[in-house]
Amino acid sequence: MMPRPRSLTPALLARAALAVIERGGPAALSMRAVAQELGMGTMSLYRYVQSREQLETMVVDLVLEGVDLDVGRHRGWTGKATELAVRAHAVATAHPAVTPLLLARRHASGHALRWGEALLGVLTEAGFSGQGRAIAFRTIVAYVFGSVQLQYLGPLGGEGTEAIAALPRDAFPLLADTARSARGIPAETEFLNGLKLVLRGIGET
C-alpha cells in the first residue's frame, strides 16, 4: 500500500485509480478502493475528487496524455492522420483494462479532446469542412477506438477466431476460411492495413 501523500495531485489520484483498474478491471474501481490504494480514508478522498465518474475520466486522461500530437514532419494529410491514429491506438492498447472507459469518458478527457482537435486540424488542412469533415472525423475515431475494443474483447488470435475457424465448411465456408487466415495476422498489421483502407475511402469521398 502506498504511504499517504501530504497533498494529492490529479496525477497521483489518476495513477492510483489506474492501478486499481489494472488489478481488478473497471468494475473494481470505487472511491473506497482508490482511498485504500492511497492509504487514506474514503471520506478524505472526497476532498479531492467527487465521484467514480470523475476518477474514470482522470484515468482516461492519464492514459491518453502519452499521445504525441506533433505531426508536422509528416507529408500529406493521410500520413499525419495515420500518425495520430497509430499513437492513440498504441497508448490505448498499452492499458487494456481501461478499454471499456475510453469511449464512455473520451468526451470529458482534456488529452482526448486535444487529440481530436489535432485530427480535425489535419482534416481541415486537407480541405474537409462541414458535414464531410464531421463524418471523416467520426469514421477515424470509430476505427481507432473500435479497433482497441476489438483487440480487447475479440483478438484475431483469440477463442472467437478459433471457434469460427472450426465451423463446418459446408455451412459456413467463407467464415471458416477467413478465420483460418485471420488468426495468423498480427494485431499491428490488422490495425495499420485497416487504417489504410479507411483513410483511402475517406479520401475518395
Secondary structure by P-SEA (a helix, b strand, c coil): cccccccccaaaaaaaaaaaaaacccccccaaaaaaaacccaaaaaaccccaaaaaaaaaaaaaccccccccccccaaaaaaaaaaaaaaaaaacccccccccccccccaaaaaaaaaaaaaaaaacccaaaaaaaaaaaaaaaaaaaaaaaccccccaaaaaaaaccccccaaaaaaaaaaaaccaaaaaaaaaaaaaaaaaac
